[in-house]
Amino acid sequence: MIDEDILIDRIPFSVSWKGHDIATNSILKTTIEICEKPYIKNVIFNNPATIVFWSDFTKTVVKCSDEESYDPEKGLAMCIAKKMFGNKGNYYNKIRKWLKNA
């Protein structure tokens, strides 16, 4: 078992979390929420769609356009990107912004 006081003593003074100074013992002894990033539970590759099921019980679906050939690797990468940008349909606008000068 780790002594809580040892962990508290090793935190730099400048550390803050969610707008609170956590260099004091009293704030550290409160409960800190741990946000776990969702991970992939399952993937279905079904031309022209790629579907990812996440550990947070959501799913992400992307489809390639009629002009593109189906690429499972790109489909999975685009599902991950879409999830990172909020699982909304406008995720590709953010990607396109950086690709226009490539």
MOHUCOR-V547256 format. One record per run of one state. SS is the DSSP state (H for helix, E for strand, - for the rest). FROM is the first residue (numbers start at 1). TO is the last residue. If there is no record, write none. Layout:
BEGIN
ss->[SS,SS]
from->[FROM,FROM]
to->[TO,TO]
END
This chain:
BEGIN
ss->[-,H,-,E,-,E,-,H,-,E,-,E,-,E,-,H,-,H,-]
from->[1,4,10,16,18,20,22,25,29,40,47,49,55,59,64,72,85,91,100]
to->[3,9,15,17,19,21,24,28,39,46,48,54,58,63,71,84,90,99,102]
END
